Amino acid sequence: MHELSIAQSILNTVLQEKTSRQLPHILKIVVHIGALSDVVPDALKFGFDAIKQDTALAETELHIEIIPVSGHCKACGNDFDVQNFVFTCPHCQSGQIQMVRGDELHIAYLEVEETPSTGTDSS
């Protein structure tokens, strides 16, 4: 189950960012997972939920967004979403496809708790 090691990497990365940037409470971690990444989202979430206990991220939600596969046809220049994992251009039927997205796995962003403004209002 490589999802547990991925979950550990996410946890470590976010904890490092929280410390180095002095971030307030992190409410949500949003992760982009490409449809071709071979990562099982439920297993990743389960692993993350298991290891986050007793850390500064114990109450943090892991949100996963699946990124569809997109391609670029080298023959005709058409950009398209790959349907049913058929890697041919729907415009010219060429198999000269460059995958543009769909294999990524990265932390997209963190949602942090708002901190009250410390400035004074002069109105």
GUZA-893774 format. One record per atom (N, C-alpha, C, CB): x, z, y; atom name. Coordinates in pm, 1 decimal. Glycine has a CB too. Layout:
REM GUZA-893774
u:X	w:Z	v:Y	name:CA
...
END
This chain:
REM GUZA-893774
u:85.6	w:0.0	v:-118.4	name:N
u:0.0	w:0.0	v:0.0	name:CA
u:89.6	w:0.0	v:124.0	name:C
u:-97.1	w:123.6	v:0.2	name:CB
u:124.7	w:-118.3	v:173.2	name:N
u:211.7	w:-127.3	v:290.2	name:CA
u:139.0	w:-89.2	v:418.5	name:C
u:267.7	w:-267.7	v:302.8	name:CB
u:7.3	w:-75.2	v:412.5	name:N
u:-69.1	w:-34.3	v:530.3	name:CA
u:-29.3	w:105.2	v:577.3	name:C
u:-218.6	w:-38.3	v:500.3	name:CB
u:9.2	w:193.0	v:482.6	name:N
u:50.7	w:327.6	v:521.8	name:CA
u:179.5	w:323.8	v:602.8	name:C
u:69.0	w:415.9	v:398.4	name:CB
u:273.2	w:238.8	v:565.2	name:N
u:397.0	w:229.0	v:644.0	name:CA
u:369.7	w:164.8	v:780.1	name:C
u:503.8	w:147.4	v:567.4	name:CB
u:275.8	w:73.2	v:786.1	name:N
u:236.6	w:14.1	v:915.0	name:CA
u:170.5	w:120.5	v:1002.5	name:C
u:140.1	w:-106.5	v:894.0	name:CB
u:84.3	w:200.4	v:942.0	name:N
u:18.3	w:309.3	v:1015.6	name:CA
u:121.8	w:407.5	v:1069.9	name:C
u:-82.8	w:383.4	v:924.7	name:CB
u:223.6	w:438.5	v:989.5	name:N
u:329.2	w:530.3	v:1033.7	name:CA
u:407.0	w:470.5	v:1150.3	name:C
u:424.9	w:563.0	v:917.4	name:CB
u:431.8	w:341.3	v:1144.2	name:N
u:502.4	w:273.1	v:1253.0	name:CA
u:419.8	w:275.5	v:1381.6	name:C
u:534.3	w:127.7	v:1213.4	name:CB
u:290.9	w:251.2	v:1370.6	name:N
u:201.2	w:257.4	v:1487.6	name:CA
u:203.8	w:398.3	v:1546.3	name:C
u:55.0	w:217.1	v:1448.6	name:CB
u:189.1	w:497.8	v:1461.3	name:N
u:188.8	w:636.6	v:1506.1	name:CA
u:318.9	w:670.0	v:1578.5	name:C
u:168.2	w:731.5	v:1387.3	name:CB
u:431.9	w:636.6	v:1518.2	name:N
u:562.2	w:666.7	v:1579.3	name:CA
u:579.7	w:595.3	v:1713.0	name:C
u:675.6	w:627.1	v:1484.5	name:CB
u:541.5	w:468.3	v:1718.4	name:N
u:555.2	w:390.8	v:1842.4	name:CA
u:471.2	w:450.2	v:1953.9	name:C
u:515.2	w:245.0	v:1819.3	name:CB
u:347.1	w:484.5	v:1923.2	name:N
u:257.6	w:538.6	v:2026.3	name:CA
u:303.5	w:677.4	v:2070.6	name:C
u:112.5	w:544.9	v:1973.9	name:CB
u:349.2	w:759.1	v:1977.6	name:N
u:400.4	w:891.1	v:2016.4	name:CA
u:522.4	w:878.2	v:2107.3	name:C
u:436.4	w:973.7	v:1891.7	name:CB
u:609.3	w:782.0	v:2078.9	name:N
u:725.7	w:758.4	v:2165.0	name:CA
u:681.8	w:713.4	v:2304.3	name:C
u:819.2	w:652.9	v:2102.0	name:CB
u:584.0	w:623.7	v:2310.6	name:N
u:533.0	w:577.1	v:2440.2	name:CA
u:467.4	w:691.5	v:2516.9	name:C
u:432.3	w:462.1	v:2420.5	name:CB
u:391.2	w:772.4	v:2446.2	name:N
u:323.4	w:886.0	v:2509.4	name:CA
u:425.9	w:977.8	v:2574.7	name:C
u:238.9	w:964.5	v:2405.7	name:CB
u:534.4	w:1004.1	v:2505.3	name:N
u:638.7	w:1091.7	v:2557.5	name:CA
u:716.4	w:1025.6	v:2671.1	name:C
u:733.9	w:1131.8	v:2445.9	name:CB
u:764.0	w:903.8	v:2648.4	name:N
u:849.7	w:839.5	v:2748.8	name:CA
u:774.7	w:806.6	v:2877.7	name:C
u:909.9	w:712.6	v:2691.5	name:CB
u:648.2	w:774.8	v:2867.6	name:N
u:569.0	w:741.4	v:2987.4	name:CA
u:486.2	w:859.4	v:3037.7	name:C
u:476.7	w:624.2	v:2957.6	name:CB
u:497.1	w:971.8	v:2971.1	name:N
u:421.6	w:1092.4	v:3005.1	name:CA
u:271.7	w:1060.5	v:3017.1	name:C
u:474.4	w:1153.7	v:3137.4	name:CB
u:219.3	w:998.0	v:2913.1	name:N
u:78.8	w:958.3	v:2912.0	name:CA
u:-10.7	w:1078.2	v:2885.1	name:C
u:54.4	w:849.4	v:2807.1	name:CB
u:-130.0	w:1077.8	v:2945.4	name:N
u:-227.2	w:1182.3	v:2912.6	name:CA
u:-282.5	w:1158.1	v:2771.5	name:C
u:-343.0	w:1185.3	v:3017.7	name:CB
u:-384.2	w:1228.7	v:2735.7	name:N
u:-446.8	w:1216.4	v:2603.6	name:CA
u:-483.3	w:1070.2	v:2575.0	name:C
u:-573.2	w:1306.1	v:2594.7	name:CB
u:-441.3	w:1020.4	v:2460.4	name:N
u:-471.1	w:882.6	v:2421.6	name:CA
u:-600.9	w:882.7	v:2342.2	name:C
u:-354.0	w:819.7	v:2338.3	name:CB
u:-700.0	w:813.5	v:2395.3	name:N
u:-831.6	w:808.0	v:2332.5	name:CA
u:-838.5	w:705.0	v:2221.0	name:C
u:-936.8	w:777.6	v:2436.0	name:CB
u:-774.0	w:589.1	v:2244.7	name:N
u:-787.1	w:478.4	v:2150.3	name:CA
u:-660.9	w:394.6	v:2147.7	name:C
u:-907.0	w:391.2	v:2185.9	name:CB
u:-625.3	w:351.7	v:2028.4	name:N
u:-517.0	w:255.5	v:2008.4	name:CA
u:-584.2	w:128.5	v:1957.6	name:C
u:-405.4	w:309.5	v:1906.8	name:CB
u:-562.9	w:18.0	v:2027.1	name:N
u:-620.9	w:-109.2	v:1984.1	name:CA
u:-509.0	w:-194.4	v:1924.5	name:C
u:-691.4	w:-183.6	v:2103.6	name:CB
u:-531.1	w:-236.7	v:1801.3	name:N
u:-433.7	w:-315.3	v:1726.7	name:CA
u:-493.5	w:-452.6	v:1698.2	name:C
u:-392.8	w:-243.7	v:1594.5	name:CB
u:-415.7	w:-557.4	v:1721.4	name:N
u:-456.3	w:-694.2	v:1686.3	name:CA
u:-393.8	w:-729.5	v:1551.8	name:C
u:-413.2	w:-797.4	v:1797.1	name:CB
u:-478.6	w:-772.7	v:1459.8	name:N
u:-432.6	w:-813.3	v:1327.3	name:CA
u:-480.0	w:-955.7	v:1303.5	name:C
u:-485.2	w:-716.4	v:1215.5	name:CB
u:-387.5	w:-1045.8	v:1278.5	name:N
u:-422.1	w:-1183.6	v:1249.0	name:CA
u:-487.6	w:-1196.7	v:1112.4	name:C
u:-298.8	w:-1270.9	v:1256.2	name:CB
u:-577.7	w:-1292.9	v:1101.3	name:N
u:-650.4	w:-1314.3	v:976.5	name:CA
u:-556.5	w:-1348.0	v:860.3	name:C
u:-752.5	w:-1425.7	v:994.4	name:CB
u:-437.1	w:-1397.5	v:889.7	name:N
u:-340.2	w:-1432.1	v:785.7	name:CA
u:-233.2	w:-1325.8	v:765.2	name:C
u:-274.4	w:-1562.4	v:819.4	name:CB
u:-245.9	w:-1211.1	v:826.4	name:N
u:-139.0	w:-1110.6	v:824.6	name:CA
u:-127.5	w:-1035.1	v:693.2	name:C
u:-160.5	w:-1012.7	v:934.9	name:CB
u:-222.3	w:-1047.1	v:605.3	name:N
u:-220.5	w:-978.8	v:475.7	name:CA
u:-227.5	w:-826.9	v:491.0	name:C
u:-94.9	w:-1017.1	v:398.3	name:CB
u:-294.4	w:-782.3	v:597.9	name:N
u:-316.1	w:-639.7	v:619.4	name:CA
u:-465.1	w:-612.3	v:598.7	name:C
u:-268.6	w:-594.7	v:763.1	name:CB
u:-494.6	w:-508.6	v:519.9	name:N
u:-633.6	w:-470.4	v:495.2	name:CA
u:-673.1	w:-369.4	v:602.8	name:C
u:-652.8	w:-410.4	v:349.9	name:CB
u:-761.8	w:-409.6	v:695.5	name:N
u:-796.1	w:-321.4	v:807.8	name:CA
u:-845.8	w:-183.3	v:766.8	name:C
u:-900.0	w:-386.7	v:891.8	name:CB
u:-933.0	w:-174.7	v:666.0	name:N
u:-984.6	w:-44.3	v:623.8	name:CA
u:-873.7	w:44.8	v:568.8	name:C
u:-1093.9	w:-62.1	v:518.6	name:CB
u:-779.6	w:-14.1	v:496.9	name:N
u:-667.8	w:63.8	v:442.8	name:CA
u:-576.3	w:112.3	v:555.2	name:C
u:-587.5	w:-20.2	v:341.3	name:CB
u:-555.4	w:28.4	v:656.4	name:N
u:-473.2	w:67.7	v:770.7	name:CA
u:-538.6	w:183.2	v:845.2	name:C
u:-451.1	w:-51.7	v:865.7	name:CB
u:-667.4	w:172.6	v:869.4	name:N
u:-739.9	w:278.5	v:940.1	name:CA
u:-738.1	w:408.1	v:859.4	name:C
u:-885.2	w:235.2	v:968.1	name:CB
u:-760.9	w:397.6	v:729.2	name:N
u:-758.2	w:515.4	v:642.0	name:CA
u:-620.5	w:582.7	v:646.0	name:C
u:-794.3	w:475.9	v:496.8	name:CB
u:-515.7	w:502.7	v:635.4	name:N
u:-380.0	w:556.3	v:640.1	name:CA
u:-349.9	w:623.1	v:772.9	name:C
u:-279.5	w:446.6	v:614.4	name:CB
u:-390.1	w:558.0	v:882.4	name:N
u:-366.2	w:615.5	v:1014.7	name:CA
u:-440.2	w:748.7	v:1030.5	name:C
u:-410.0	w:516.7	v:1124.8	name:CB
u:-566.9	w:751.3	v:987.5	name:N
u:-645.6	w:874.0	v:998.8	name:CA
u:-583.8	w:987.7	v:917.3	name:C
u:-789.5	w:849.0	v:953.0	name:CB
u:-521.5	w:953.8	v:805.2	name:N
u:-461.1	w:1056.1	v:719.7	name:CA
u:-334.3	w:1114.7	v:781.4	name:C
u:-429.4	w:997.6	v:582.9	name:CB
u:-253.2	w:1031.5	v:845.8	name:N
u:-124.4	w:1080.7	v:896.4	name:CA
u:-128.0	w:1130.9	v:1040.4	name:C
u:-22.8	w:972.4	v:886.1	name:CB
u:-235.2	w:1105.4	v:1112.2	name:N
u:-240.2	w:1147.5	v:1252.6	name:CA
u:-268.8	w:1296.7	v:1269.2	name:C
u:-345.5	w:1067.8	v:1326.2	name:CB
u:-318.2	w:1360.1	v:1163.4	name:N
u:-349.5	w:1502.7	v:1170.7	name:CA
u:-223.8	w:1580.9	v:1206.9	name:C
u:-408.6	w:1553.5	v:1036.5	name:CB
u:-241.3	w:1686.8	v:1281.8	name:N
u:-130.4	w:1773.1	v:1325.1	name:CA
u:-30.0	w:1700.8	v:1414.1	name:C
u:-58.8	w:1829.2	v:1204.4	name:CB
u:-75.8	w:1596.5	v:1484.9	name:N
u:7.5	w:1528.5	v:1585.0	name:CA
u:-70.0	w:1526.1	v:1716.4	name:C
u:45.9	w:1382.2	v:1538.8	name:CB
u:-5.6	w:1479.0	v:1819.5	name:N
u:-71.9	w:1466.1	v:1950.4	name:CA
u:-179.7	w:1356.8	v:1947.6	name:C
u:32.3	w:1434.6	v:2060.5	name:CB
u:-186.8	w:1281.3	v:1837.6	name:N
u:-285.7	w:1174.2	v:1825.6	name:CA
u:-398.4	w:1209.5	v:1728.7	name:C
u:-218.0	w:1046.3	v:1780.6	name:CB
u:-414.1	w:1336.0	v:1698.2	name:N
u:-513.4	w:1379.6	v:1599.3	name:CA
u:-655.3	w:1335.0	v:1633.7	name:C
u:-510.1	w:1530.1	v:1586.4	name:CB
u:-686.9	w:1327.5	v:1761.8	name:N
u:-821.5	w:1288.0	v:1804.8	name:CA
u:-830.2	w:1141.5	v:1847.6	name:C
u:-866.6	w:1376.2	v:1918.9	name:CB
u:-722.8	w:1067.5	v:1830.8	name:N
u:-716.0	w:928.0	v:1875.0	name:CA
u:-780.0	w:836.1	v:1772.7	name:C
u:-570.7	w:886.0	v:1899.8	name:CB
u:-857.7	w:740.4	v:1821.7	name:N
u:-923.7	w:642.1	v:1735.9	name:CA
u:-836.3	w:517.3	v:1724.5	name:C
u:-1064.4	w:605.6	v:1791.3	name:CB
u:-824.2	w:465.5	v:1604.2	name:N
u:-756.2	w:338.2	v:1582.6	name:CA
u:-863.4	w:230.2	v:1574.5	name:C
u:-667.2	w:341.0	v:1452.3	name:CB
u:-856.4	w:136.3	v:1667.0	name:N
u:-952.7	w:26.4	v:1671.7	name:CA
u:-879.7	w:-102.5	v:1635.9	name:C
u:-1020.4	w:15.5	v:1812.9	name:CB
u:-934.3	w:-177.0	v:1540.8	name:N
u:-868.9	w:-297.8	v:1492.2	name:CA
u:-951.2	w:-420.1	v:1530.5	name:C
u:-848.7	w:-291.6	v:1339.3	name:CB
u:-883.2	w:-516.8	v:1593.1	name:N
u:-946.9	w:-643.9	v:1626.7	name:CA
u:-880.9	w:-753.1	v:1543.3	name:C
u:-935.6	w:-675.0	v:1780.2	name:CB
u:-963.1	w:-828.1	v:1470.0	name:N
u:-912.6	w:-936.7	v:1386.2	name:CA
u:-899.0	w:-1061.9	v:1472.4	name:C
u:-1006.9	w:-962.7	v:1263.8	name:CB
u:-781.2	w:-1122.4	v:1468.7	name:N
u:-753.1	w:-1243.4	v:1546.0	name:CA
u:-767.2	w:-1364.2	v:1453.2	name:C
u:-609.7	w:-1238.0	v:1610.4	name:CB
u:-856.2	w:-1458.2	v:1487.2	name:N
u:-874.9	w:-1574.8	v:1401.2	name:CA
u:-753.6	w:-1667.2	v:1404.1	name:C
u:-999.5	w:-1651.6	v:1443.3	name:CB
u:-748.0	w:-1755.3	v:1306.8	name:N
u:-637.6	w:-1850.4	v:1297.1	name:CA
u:-666.2	w:-1969.5	v:1387.4	name:C
u:-616.1	w:-1896.6	v:1150.3	name:CB
u:-568.8	w:-2005.3	v:1469.6	name:N
u:-578.8	w:-2121.6	v:1557.3	name:CA
u:-458.4	w:-2210.7	v:1533.5	name:C
u:-588.0	w:-2079.4	v:1706.7	name:CB
u:-479.4	w:-2340.4	v:1551.0	name:N
u:-371.1	w:-2435.0	v:1529.6	name:CA
u:-360.3	w:-2536.5	v:1641.7	name:C
u:-389.9	w:-2505.9	v:1398.8	name:CB
u:-247.7	w:-2605.8	v:1640.4	name:N
u:-222.0	w:-2714.7	v:1734.0	name:CA
u:-176.7	w:-2833.7	v:1650.9	name:C
u:-114.5	w:-2675.2	v:1843.0	name:CB
u:-243.1	w:-2947.6	v:1671.2	name:N
u:-208.5	w:-3068.2	v:1596.6	name:CA
u:-91.6	w:-3137.3	v:1666.0	name:C
u:-330.7	w:-3164.2	v:1585.0	name:CB
u:16.3	w:-3156.1	v:1591.2	name:N
u:134.6	w:-3223.0	v:1646.1	name:CA
u:112.1	w:-3373.1	v:1658.8	name:C
u:257.0	w:-3195.9	v:1558.1	name:CB
u:15.1	w:-3425.7	v:1586.0	name:N
u:-10.4	w:-3570.1	v:1589.2	name:CA
u:-91.7	w:-3611.7	v:1712.1	name:C
u:-83.5	w:-3612.9	v:1462.3	name:CB
u:-200.7	w:-3539.2	v:1739.1	name:N
u:-288.1	w:-3580.9	v:1849.7	name:CA
u:-295.2	w:-3480.8	v:1963.9	name:C
u:-426.3	w:-3605.0	v:1798.0	name:CB
u:-236.3	w:-3362.3	v:1947.3	name:N
u:-235.4	w:-3263.3	v:2054.6	name:CA
u:-358.9	w:-3175.9	v:2062.2	name:C
u:-218.3	w:-3331.6	v:2183.3	name:CB
u:-448.6	w:-3188.4	v:1967.0	name:N
u:-571.9	w:-3111.0	v:1966.7	name:CA
u:-543.4	w:-2964.2	v:1932.6	name:C
u:-672.5	w:-3170.9	v:1866.6	name:CB
u:-602.3	w:-2871.5	v:2009.0	name:N
u:-598.4	w:-2729.1	v:1977.5	name:CA
u:-732.2	w:-2692.1	v:1916.8	name:C
u:-567.3	w:-2642.3	v:2104.4	name:CB
u:-730.2	w:-2613.4	v:1809.0	name:N
u:-855.1	w:-2585.1	v:1738.3	name:CA
u:-844.8	w:-2455.2	v:1660.5	name:C
u:-891.0	w:-2700.2	v:1644.0	name:CB
u:-962.0	w:-2398.9	v:1628.6	name:N
u:-969.6	w:-2283.0	v:1540.1	name:CA
u:-976.9	w:-2334.9	v:1397.4	name:C
u:-1093.0	w:-2191.7	v:1574.3	name:CB
u:-896.8	w:-2276.2	v:1310.8	name:N
u:-895.2	w:-2315.6	v:1169.9	name:CA
u:-1019.8	w:-2258.2	v:1103.5	name:C
u:-764.5	w:-2266.1	v:1097.6	name:CB
u:-1094.2	w:-2343.9	v:1036.5	name:N
u:-1216.3	w:-2302.6	v:967.9	name:CA
u:-1192.8	w:-2302.6	v:817.9	name:C
u:-1334.6	w:-2395.4	v:1004.4	name:CB
u:-1230.9	w:-2197.0	v:750.2	name:N
u:-1221.2	w:-2185.5	v:604.2	name:CA
u:-1079.5	w:-2210.4	v:553.2	name:C
u:-1316.8	w:-2283.2	v:538.0	name:CB
u:-980.4	w:-2177.6	v:634.6	name:N
u:-839.2	w:-2191.3	v:598.0	name:CA
u:-801.3	w:-2334.2	v:558.8	name:C
u:-806.8	w:-2097.6	v:483.8	name:CB
u:-867.2	w:-2430.4	v:622.7	name:N
u:-833.7	w:-2571.9	v:603.8	name:CA
u:-740.7	w:-2610.1	v:718.3	name:C
u:-963.6	w:-2664.4	v:600.4	name:CB
u:-615.1	w:-2634.9	v:685.4	name:N
u:-513.0	w:-2660.3	v:786.5	name:CA
u:-493.0	w:-2809.4	v:810.1	name:C
u:-381.4	w:-2596.3	v:745.3	name:CB
u:-600.4	w:-2875.0	v:849.2	name:N
u:-594.5	w:-3014.8	v:893.9	name:CA
u:-668.0	w:-3023.4	v:1026.6	name:C
u:-657.2	w:-3113.4	v:787.4	name:CB
u:-625.1	w:-3114.9	v:1109.0	name:N
u:-686.8	w:-3131.3	v:1240.2	name:CA
u:-828.5	w:-3185.1	v:1224.0	name:C
u:-602.6	w:-3225.8	v:1329.3	name:CB
u:-926.7	w:-3118.9	v:1284.3	name:N
u:-1063.9	w:-3168.2	v:1273.5	name:CA
u:-1086.2	w:-3296.6	v:1354.3	name:C
u:-1161.1	w:-3060.9	v:1320.0	name:CB
u:-994.0	w:-3328.7	v:1444.0	name:N
u:-1008.0	w:-3447.4	v:1528.0	name:CA
u:-949.7	w:-3572.0	v:1461.9	name:C
u:-940.8	w:-3424.4	v:1661.9	name:CB
u:-825.3	w:-3561.0	v:1409.5	name:N
u:-759.0	w:-3679.8	v:1353.4	name:CA
u:-727.4	w:-3666.9	v:1204.2	name:C
u:-630.9	w:-3706.9	v:1429.0	name:CB
u:-760.2	w:-3551.8	v:1145.4	name:N
u:-738.2	w:-3523.3	v:1002.9	name:CA
u:-590.8	w:-3510.9	v:964.0	name:C
u:-801.4	w:-3631.3	v:920.1	name:CB
u:-501.5	w:-3501.4	v:1059.7	name:N
u:-358.8	w:-3487.9	v:1031.0	name:CA
u:-329.2	w:-3349.9	v:973.1	name:C
u:-275.3	w:-3511.7	v:1158.5	name:CB
u:-229.2	w:-3343.4	v:888.6	name:N
u:-182.4	w:-3216.9	v:833.7	name:CA
u:-61.8	w:-3162.4	v:909.3	name:C
u:-147.9	w:-3233.7	v:687.7	name:CB
u:-25.5	w:-3228.3	v:1018.8	name:N
u:88.8	w:-3184.4	v:1100.0	name:CA
u:42.5	w:-3076.8	v:1198.1	name:C
u:153.0	w:-3305.0	v:1176.7	name:CB
u:22.0	w:-2958.8	v:1142.3	name:N
u:-37.2	w:-2848.8	v:1219.3	name:CA
u:66.7	w:-2741.6	v:1246.9	name:C
u:-157.4	w:-2788.3	v:1144.4	name:CB
u:68.0	w:-2695.5	v:1369.4	name:N
u:147.9	w:-2579.1	v:1406.6	name:CA
u:50.3	w:-2464.1	v:1428.3	name:C
u:235.9	w:-2606.5	v:1535.9	name:CB
u:70.4	w:-2355.4	v:1356.3	name:N
u:-16.6	w:-2240.6	v:1373.4	name:CA
u:16.5	w:-2173.3	v:1505.8	name:C
u:-2.1	w:-2141.2	v:1255.2	name:CB
u:-84.9	w:-2149.3	v:1587.2	name:N
u:-66.8	w:-2089.9	v:1719.1	name:CA
u:-90.5	w:-1939.1	v:1715.5	name:C
u:-161.0	w:-2155.5	v:1820.1	name:CB
u:-189.0	w:-1897.6	v:1639.3	name:N
u:-215.4	w:-1754.5	v:1624.8	name:CA
u:-288.8	w:-1730.3	v:1493.4	name:C
u:-298.3	w:-1700.4	v:1744.9	name:CB
u:-286.2	w:-1605.4	v:1450.7	name:N
u:-354.0	w:-1569.1	v:1327.7	name:CA
u:-266.6	w:-1492.2	v:1230.7	name:C
u:-405.2	w:-1690.9	v:1261.5	name:CB
u:-137.2	w:-1478.1	v:1262.1	name:N
u:-49.6	w:-1400.5	v:1173.9	name:CA
u:9.8	w:-1278.7	v:1245.3	name:C
u:62.8	w:-1489.4	v:1120.3	name:CB
u:-41.3	w:-1248.5	v:1364.2	name:N
u:14.2	w:-1137.7	v:1442.3	name:CA
u:-28.7	w:-1001.0	v:1388.9	name:C
u:-27.7	w:-1150.9	v:1587.5	name:CB
u:47.9	w:-903.3	v:1425.2	name:N
u:18.0	w:-763.5	v:1398.7	name:CA
u:90.4	w:-685.1	v:1506.6	name:C
u:62.0	w:-718.8	v:1252.7	name:CB
u:15.1	w:-638.8	v:1606.2	name:N
u:78.2	w:-564.4	v:1714.8	name:CA
u:-20.7	w:-471.0	v:1783.3	name:C
u:138.1	w:-660.3	v:1816.5	name:CB
u:35.4	w:-373.8	v:1851.2	name:N
u:-46.1	w:-284.3	v:1933.1	name:CA
u:-79.5	w:-361.0	v:2059.8	name:C
u:28.3	w:-147.8	v:1964.9	name:CB
u:-207.6	w:-382.4	v:2083.6	name:N
u:-251.1	w:-460.0	v:2199.9	name:CA
u:-251.6	w:-372.9	v:2325.9	name:C
u:-391.6	w:-519.5	v:2175.6	name:CB
u:-311.2	w:-255.6	v:2315.7	name:N
u:-313.7	w:-164.9	v:2430.7	name:CA
u:-357.8	w:-26.0	v:2387.9	name:C
u:-407.0	w:-218.7	v:2540.4	name:CB
u:-336.1	w:68.2	v:2478.7	name:N
u:-378.2	w:206.5	v:2458.8	name:CA
u:-482.3	w:240.0	v:2563.9	name:C
u:-257.2	w:304.7	v:2466.3	name:CB
u:-583.9	w:310.8	v:2523.0	name:N
u:-683.7	w:359.9	v:2617.0	name:CA
u:-656.8	w:508.9	v:2634.6	name:C
u:-831.4	w:332.0	v:2566.6	name:CB
u:-625.5	w:547.9	v:2758.4	name:N
u:-590.0	w:686.9	v:2784.8	name:CA
u:-696.6	w:754.5	v:2869.9	name:C
u:-453.6	w:695.4	v:2854.1	name:CB
u:-699.0	w:885.2	v:2860.7	name:N
u:-793.0	w:965.0	v:2936.8	name:CA
u:-756.8	w:956.2	v:3085.2	name:C
u:-793.0	w:1112.3	v:2887.8	name:CB
u:-855.8	w:942.6	v:3168.1	name:N
u:-828.9	w:938.2	v:3312.2	name:CA
u:-786.2	w:1075.7	v:3359.1	name:C
u:-953.3	w:889.9	v:3391.3	name:CB
u:-687.4	w:1075.3	v:3446.4	name:N
u:-645.1	w:1201.6	v:3505.6	name:CA
u:-705.2	w:1210.1	v:3645.0	name:C
u:-488.9	w:1213.8	v:3510.2	name:CB
u:-747.0	w:1328.5	v:3684.5	name:N
u:-805.7	w:1343.0	v:3817.5	name:CA
u:-705.1	w:1306.8	v:3926.4	name:C
u:-856.1	w:1486.0	v:3838.0	name:CB
u:-753.5	w:1244.6	v:4029.6	name:N
u:-667.6	w:1206.7	v:4142.7	name:CA
u:-618.2	w:1332.4	v:4210.7	name:C
u:-743.2	w:1115.6	v:4243.9	name:CB
u:-490.6	w:1331.7	v:4248.9	name:N
u:-433.7	w:1448.0	v:4317.8	name:CA
u:-428.8	w:1427.8	v:4468.3	name:C
u:-294.1	w:1476.9	v:4265.5	name:CB
u:-469.1	w:1310.0	v:4513.8	name:N
u:-468.6	w:1282.7	v:4657.4	name:CA
u:-582.7	w:1353.6	v:4725.7	name:C
u:-476.9	w:1133.1	v:4684.1	name:CB
u:-571.2	w:1370.5	v:4856.7	name:N
u:-678.5	w:1433.8	v:4932.1	name:CA
u:-762.0	w:1326.6	v:4998.6	name:C
u:-622.6	w:1532.5	v:5036.9	name:CB
u:-886.8	w:1351.5	v:5009.2	name:N
u:-979.2	w:1257.1	v:5071.0	name:CA
u:-991.2	w:1295.7	v:5219.0	name:C
u:-1120.6	w:1258.2	v:4998.7	name:CB
u:-965.6	w:1204.9	v:5306.8	name:N
u:-967.0	w:1236.3	v:5450.8	name:CA
u:-1097.8	w:1196.8	v:5517.3	name:C
u:-851.6	w:1166.4	v:5520.9	name:CB
u:-1202.1	w:1171.1	v:5440.7	name:N
u:-1328.4	w:1133.0	v:5505.5	name:CA
u:-1417.7	w:1248.8	v:5533.3	name:C
u:-1401.8	w:1035.5	v:5422.2	name:CB
END
